[in-house]
Amino acid sequence: MTTPTLLHGQVAVGDELAELAYPVTATTIVLGALAARDWRPMHHDKDFAVNRNGTQDIFINTPNLAAWFERYLTDWTGPYGRLQRVTFRMLGSIFPGDTMVFRGAVTEVGVDATGCAWAALDISVSVDGDTKTTCAARVALPVTADDNPWDRRGDRWTP
C-alpha cells in the first residue's frame, strides 16, 4: 500500500491550502460543458451568450466548476482523500481570459465514532480579487498510513 499524501494528524484548523491559479480559455469552458453533456449554447456559442443572454462571453457551467473544486481538494489530500460533501454558491461568472484563483482553509478537523477522520474546509474561487464562488467541503482523511477512507463501507462510512 502506498503511503497517503496527507494524514489526519497533519491537518489543523486554520491551515491554508496552496493557491491554485488557472488561466481559463474558451477551450476550458467548452470542454467542461461537453464533458457534462451540457449543450446549452451559453457555454459554447459566444454570439448566443452575448446577444441572447447579455453576458460578455461564454462562461463556465456548474458541473465544470464542481470538477475544479474536486480537483483542488484532491490535489491537497492526495489519492486517499475521500470527498463527502461539496456545496458551493456561484456569485459571478468566469469567462475566457479570466484566471481562476482557488484558495482554501481548514475550518474543522475531527474523528467520528466509526474512527473516520474528517476535515471541513472553506474554499473560494476569485478572478482579479473578485470572489466568483464560495464553497464548503468535507473530506475524509486517513488516520494512519495504513488507513484508507475508500475502504470504508457500511457502518464504517457514515458521511
N, C-alpha and C positions, 0 to 999 in steps of 0.2 A: 504494500500500500504506500502510495506517495504521501509525504508529509504535507498536510494542508498549509496553505499560504498564511492564513490568519486564524489564530485560536482565540477563543473567548477571553482568556486571561490577558491577551494583548490589546484589548479594547477597553476604553474608559469613556465615561460621559465627558463630552467636550472635545473629544478627538475630532480633528478635521480631516476629511478625505482630501487626497490630492486633487487639484483642479484639473478638469478636462476641458480643453478648448478645441472646437472642431469647426472648420470653415464649411459652411453649407453652400452647396451648389444646386442648380436645378436638377442635376442627376441624383443627388442625395434625396431630394424631395420626391421625384418621380419614381425612383426605385423603391422607396419606402411605401409609397401608395400602391405600387404594383404588387409588392410582397404581401400587402394586406388585402389585396383584391378590392381596393377602393378605387372605383372607376369614376368617381365624381370629378368633373373637369377642373374644379378649382385647385386640384393638386397636380395637374399636368398641362393645362391649357392656359397660357398666360392671358390671351385675349379674353377668354371667359372670366378668369379671375379678376381682371382689371375692369372690363366693360360691363359684366353682369353682376359681379359681387362687390365691385368698388374697392378692391384691395390693390396694393401696389404691385403684386406679383402672385405667382403660385405660392403655396405655403405648406408647411409640414402638417400631416394629418395626425390624429390622435394615436393610432397604433404605432406609427413610426416613432413618435416621441416616447411612447411607453417602452419601446425596444431600446431607445437610447438610455433611459433611466435604468433598465435592467442591465445594460452593458456597463454603465457607470458603477452600479452596485457590485456586479460580479468581477469587475476589474479590481475592486477593493478587497472583496472577500476571498477571491481565488475560487478554484473549482469546487470546493466543499461548502461554500455558502449556498444556502437554500432559501429562496425568496418565499416569504409567507404572505406579505401584503404590500402592494404599491398603490397608493392613491395620489392623484395629482389634480391640480386645478390650473387650467390654461388661462392666462391673463392677457396674452397677446400672441400675435402670430410670428412665426420665424420664416424668413424669406431667403431666396438665393442671395448670396453676397454677405449675409449675416455670419458672424462667428458665434456659435453657441458656446457658452461657458457654464459648465456644471460645477457646483460647489456643494459640499455636504458636511454635516457634523453629526456625531453620535449624541442622541438625546437620552438614551436609556440602555442599560445592559442588565441582564439577569439570567437566571436558570429557572425553568418551570419545574413543576412537580414530577415530570417524567425524566428530568435530567437533561433536557434540551436547552441549550444556551441560545439567547436571543439578543439582538441589538436593534434598537429603533433609531432611525435617522431622519433628519430634515434635510431635504435637498432642494436646490433651486437651479434653474437654467436662466441665464440672462444674456442679453445682447447689448453691447455697449453700456453696461451698467444698469440696464433696464430689465427688471425681473419679468420674464415671459411666462414662467410656470413654476409653481411650488409643488413639492412632493413630500409625502410622509411614507416611510417604508419600514418594514420589519423583516429581518433576515435571521435565519438560524445559522449558528456558527459551531464548529467543532469545539468540544470542551477540552479534549486531549488530542494528541497526534493520531491516536488510533480510533477516534470517533469520526463518524461521517453522518451528518444530518440527512443525507439522501438515503441512508439505510433505514431510517426510522419509518415504521408503518404502524397502523392500528393505534393502540393505546399509547405507543411511544411517540406519536406525531399528533400533537393537539394544537394546531395553529389557531 
